[in-house]
Amino acid sequence: MPDLIELSCIVNFAFYLTQIYLPYVTTINLSENSSVANTYLAGLRDISLQKDRLRFRHNLKKLGQVMAYEISKKLDYSTTQIETPLGISTIELAKDKLVIIAIMRAALPFYDGVLSVFDEADSGFVGAYRTVDFQTSKSVRTEYIATGNLTGKTVMLVDPMLATGKSMLDAIHKLEAYGTPKKWIVLSVIAAPEGISYLEKNLSDNTTLWCGAIDEKLNEKFYIIPGLGDAGDLAFGEKI
């Protein structure tokens, strides 16, 4: 039987291991609890409905609204007094200075939903895409960024599909040139475990990843399985 000193050493070593190996990124999977979000997600996945681009964009927007509402519960709040015609009302209001950044082009309807909830937020846009030789190089390019100063802001990065995580990480690294945010919030409708793991290993501890659903895996072409296909093409038409 181990003595008290040995037990103490074991406990301390176990705690040390958790500090080394626990991921820095907090991941929240909305599909762990059933909600109306399932209705919009089902509509996005259903191949029999995907030819209706308007409906596809609508479902992306509605999911953006639902996820924005859930995120609002985790923001920082301060007490504010509001004068009404009959007296004073005390209420908690969010004090985060928000910037919502869309990873174009697939994110635009999703971003629109998030912005319709946080309607006083600043906005930004990032153009990122997989290179032609992505299957072998796994490289991405970020060639367009439009945003203001991010220092001290809560930055929400919006992209419906988190596959490998490489384009998201590249966008974040490029955006770091525009200031140091208070925290990063990454929103995806569907995420692959590989992409989540990649971000957990490469991002700092002030990052939260919100997923509408976490799927099974990536296939050999790095598409999410079962996923929903190419969100950009389904929303806006095929690329040349």
Backbone torsions as a table, in degrees:
resi	resn	phi	psi	omega
1	MET	NA	132.3	178.5
2	PRO	-70.4	144.6	178.1
3	ASP	-83.0	178.3	-175.5
4	LEU	-62.1	-36.0	-179.8
5	ILE	-65.2	-43.8	178.8
6	GLU	-63.3	-42.8	178.4
7	LEU	-61.1	-41.0	179.2
8	SER	-63.2	-40.8	179.1
9	CYS	-64.0	-41.2	180.0
10	ILE	-63.0	-45.8	179.9
11	VAL	-62.2	-44.2	-179.4
12	ASN	-64.9	-38.6	179.5
13	PHE	-68.1	-39.2	178.3
14	ALA	-62.6	-41.8	178.0
15	PHE	-63.7	-40.2	178.8
16	TYR	-60.8	-41.4	179.4
17	LEU	-63.6	-38.2	179.8
18	THR	-64.9	-34.0	179.6
19	GLN	-69.9	-27.6	-180.0
20	ILE	-80.8	-44.0	-166.9
21	TYR	-102.1	-11.3	176.0
22	LEU	-68.4	136.8	-178.7
23	PRO	-66.9	147.4	177.2
24	TYR	-73.5	-30.8	-176.4
25	VAL	-85.2	131.8	173.4
26	THR	-88.7	124.2	-177.9
27	THR	-110.4	128.3	179.4
28	ILE	-119.0	123.6	-178.1
29	ASN	-108.0	105.3	-176.1
30	LEU	-64.8	-26.5	-176.7
31	SER	-72.6	-6.4	175.9
32	GLU	-66.6	-22.2	176.4
33	ASN	-125.6	127.1	-177.7
34	SER	-68.1	139.6	178.7
35	SER	-157.2	-177.3	177.9
36	VAL	-62.5	-19.0	177.4
37	ALA	-57.7	-30.6	179.6
38	ASN	-60.9	-34.8	-179.6
39	THR	-63.3	-45.4	-179.2
40	TYR	-70.8	-36.9	178.3
41	LEU	-66.0	-41.0	177.6
42	ALA	-62.0	-40.3	178.4
43	GLY	-64.1	-34.5	177.7
44	LEU	-70.1	-36.9	-175.6
45	ARG	-79.7	-29.7	-169.5
46	ASP	-67.0	112.7	-176.9
47	ILE	-62.4	-26.2	-179.7
48	SER	-74.2	-14.3	-179.8
49	LEU	-107.8	-10.1	-169.7
50	GLN	-71.9	-15.5	178.1
51	LYS	-72.9	-15.7	178.0
52	ASP	-88.3	93.5	-175.5
53	ARG	-63.8	-37.1	178.9
54	LEU	-61.2	-43.9	179.2
55	ARG	-66.0	-39.1	179.2
56	PHE	-62.1	-46.2	179.1
57	ARG	-64.5	-37.5	178.7
58	HIS	-61.6	-44.1	179.9
59	ASN	-65.7	-36.9	175.2
60	LEU	-62.1	-43.9	179.6
61	LYS	-63.2	-44.7	-179.2
62	LYS	-63.0	-38.6	176.7
63	LEU	-65.5	-36.8	175.5
64	GLY	-60.0	-39.7	179.1
65	GLN	-67.2	-44.1	180.0
66	VAL	-62.7	-46.0	-177.7
67	MET	-68.0	-36.1	176.8
68	ALA	-62.5	-40.7	177.4
69	TYR	-61.1	-45.0	179.4
70	GLU	-63.3	-41.1	179.5
71	ILE	-64.5	-34.8	-178.0
72	SER	-58.6	-25.7	179.5
73	LYS	-70.0	-18.5	-175.6
74	LYS	-104.2	2.5	179.1
75	LEU	-77.4	170.2	177.0
76	ASP	-87.0	139.0	-176.0
77	TYR	-126.1	154.5	174.2
78	SER	-135.7	153.8	-177.8
79	THR	-78.7	131.4	-179.6
80	THR	-131.7	144.5	176.1
81	GLN	-104.6	130.5	-179.1
82	ILE	-115.2	130.7	178.1
83	GLU	-86.9	122.9	175.4
84	THR	-102.6	172.6	177.1
85	PRO	-61.2	-18.7	-174.8
86	LEU	-118.0	2.1	-179.6
87	GLY	162.8	-157.4	-178.2
88	ILE	-116.1	130.0	177.3
89	SER	-111.8	133.9	177.9
90	THR	-102.4	131.1	-175.7
91	ILE	-148.0	152.6	176.0
92	GLU	-92.2	123.9	178.7
93	LEU	-121.1	145.4	180.0
94	ALA	-62.6	137.5	179.5
95	LYS	-110.4	-2.2	176.5
96	ASP	-64.1	138.5	171.2
97	LYS	-92.4	109.6	-168.5
98	LEU	-95.4	142.7	168.7
99	VAL	-129.8	122.4	179.6
100	ILE	-104.9	121.6	-175.0
101	ILE	-118.8	123.4	-179.9
102	ALA	-94.9	133.5	172.0
103	ILE	-88.9	104.4	-173.5
104	MET	-74.5	151.8	8.1
105	ARG	-105.3	-21.1	-173.0
106	ALA	-59.7	-26.6	-173.3
107	ALA	-76.8	-12.9	-168.6
108	LEU	-57.2	-47.6	177.3
109	PRO	-66.0	-38.5	178.2
110	PHE	-61.9	-46.1	177.0
111	TYR	-59.8	-42.0	-179.5
112	ASP	-59.4	-38.6	177.3
113	GLY	-66.1	-43.6	179.3
114	VAL	-63.6	-44.4	-178.6
115	LEU	-65.6	-31.6	179.7
116	SER	-67.1	-21.1	175.2
117	VAL	-88.4	-49.9	177.6
118	PHE	-95.8	68.6	-167.1
119	ASP	-76.1	-4.7	175.8
120	GLU	-105.1	6.9	-178.9
121	ALA	-74.0	154.0	168.0
122	ASP	-75.4	163.9	-179.7
123	SER	-128.3	156.2	174.4
124	GLY	-147.4	165.2	-177.5
125	PHE	-141.3	140.4	179.2
126	VAL	-129.8	130.9	173.5
127	GLY	-101.5	107.2	-178.2
128	ALA	-131.0	143.6	-179.2
129	TYR	-155.0	159.1	175.2
130	ARG	-75.0	139.9	176.4
131	THR	-71.9	164.5	-177.9
132	VAL	-58.5	-35.9	-177.8
133	ASP	-95.4	27.0	-175.1
134	PHE	-56.9	-34.1	-177.6
135	GLN	-58.2	-30.1	179.4
136	THR	-105.5	-39.6	-175.3
137	SER	-87.7	-25.5	-175.2
138	LYS	55.5	30.8	-178.8
139	SER	-100.0	151.3	178.9
140	VAL	-128.2	160.9	177.8
141	ARG	-126.3	137.7	174.1
142	THR	-119.4	108.2	-170.6
143	GLU	-115.5	-4.0	-179.6
144	TYR	-143.2	126.9	175.7
145	ILE	-137.4	130.6	174.2
146	ALA	-133.0	110.0	179.8
147	THR	-160.0	162.0	174.4
148	GLY	-90.8	-165.8	178.4
149	ASN	-67.5	128.4	-176.3
150	LEU	-99.3	-1.4	-175.8
151	THR	-60.8	125.9	177.8
152	GLY	76.8	1.4	-177.2
153	LYS	-91.3	159.5	168.4
154	THR	-95.3	111.5	-172.2
155	VAL	-101.9	122.8	176.8
156	MET	-104.3	116.9	177.8
157	LEU	-98.5	122.2	-170.6
158	VAL	-113.6	119.9	176.5
159	ASP	-151.8	121.7	-171.9
160	PRO	-63.6	-31.1	-175.8
161	MET	-119.4	120.1	174.3
162	LEU	-106.6	99.6	-176.1
163	ALA	-96.0	-87.4	179.1
164	THR	-81.8	-23.0	-176.4
165	GLY	86.9	-6.1	-174.2
166	LYS	-69.7	-42.1	179.3
167	SER	-67.2	-35.4	177.5
168	MET	-66.3	-45.0	179.4
169	LEU	-64.0	-41.3	179.0
170	ASP	-62.6	-41.4	178.3
171	ALA	-62.4	-43.2	-179.8
172	ILE	-63.4	-44.0	179.0
173	HIS	-61.8	-40.0	178.4
174	LYS	-67.4	-39.0	-178.7
175	LEU	-69.5	-22.7	178.8
176	GLU	-61.2	-20.5	176.7
177	ALA	-70.4	-13.0	-177.3
178	TYR	-100.3	11.6	177.6
179	GLY	126.1	168.9	-179.1
180	THR	-103.2	108.4	-178.4
181	PRO	-67.7	159.8	171.2
182	LYS	-65.6	-42.2	175.8
183	LYS	-162.4	157.9	176.1
184	TRP	-105.7	138.1	171.6
185	ILE	-126.7	119.9	179.8
186	VAL	-104.2	126.7	179.5
187	LEU	-113.1	128.8	172.9
188	SER	-137.4	144.1	176.1
189	VAL	-71.9	-47.8	179.5
190	ILE	-133.2	134.3	-179.9
191	ALA	-126.4	149.4	173.2
192	ALA	-97.6	146.3	178.3
193	PRO	-56.0	-35.5	-179.3
194	GLU	-63.3	-40.6	179.6
195	GLY	-68.7	-39.8	177.6
196	ILE	-62.1	-46.7	179.7
197	SER	-60.2	-40.5	-179.6
198	TYR	-62.9	-43.7	179.2
199	LEU	-69.5	-38.6	179.2
200	GLU	-60.1	-32.6	-178.6
201	LYS	-82.6	-17.8	-169.7
202	ASN	-121.4	-4.0	-179.7
203	LEU	-111.5	164.4	-175.8
204	SER	-84.5	173.3	-173.3
205	ASP	-80.3	7.1	174.7
206	ASN	-103.4	31.8	-177.1
207	THR	-120.9	134.1	173.4
208	THR	-122.0	131.8	178.8
209	LEU	-106.7	119.9	178.2
210	TRP	-106.7	125.7	-178.2
211	CYS	-122.3	133.8	172.1
212	GLY	-68.0	-34.8	176.7
213	ALA	-158.4	149.3	173.7
214	ILE	-113.1	116.7	-174.2
215	ASP	-88.9	-172.7	-170.1
216	GLU	-72.6	-51.0	-171.3
217	LYS	-172.6	178.7	168.1
218	LEU	-100.2	146.0	173.9
219	ASN	-87.5	-172.4	-175.5
220	GLU	-67.3	-18.2	176.6
221	LYS	-99.4	9.9	177.2
222	PHE	66.4	32.4	169.3
223	TYR	-98.0	147.5	-177.9
224	ILE	-74.6	134.4	178.1
225	ILE	-114.8	127.5	0.0
226	PRO	-77.0	-21.5	172.9
227	GLY	55.8	-145.2	176.6
228	LEU	-151.0	0.2	-176.2
229	GLY	104.3	-154.2	-179.8
230	ASP	-91.4	106.6	-174.3
231	ALA	-62.5	-37.8	179.8
232	GLY	-64.1	-45.8	178.7
233	ASP	-64.2	-41.0	-177.8
234	LEU	-68.2	-29.9	179.9
235	ALA	-84.1	-35.1	-169.0
236	PHE	-130.0	-4.6	-177.8
237	GLY	105.1	160.6	-176.6
238	GLU	-68.4	148.3	175.8
239	LYS	-86.2	151.9	174.3
240	ILE	-81.6	NA	NA
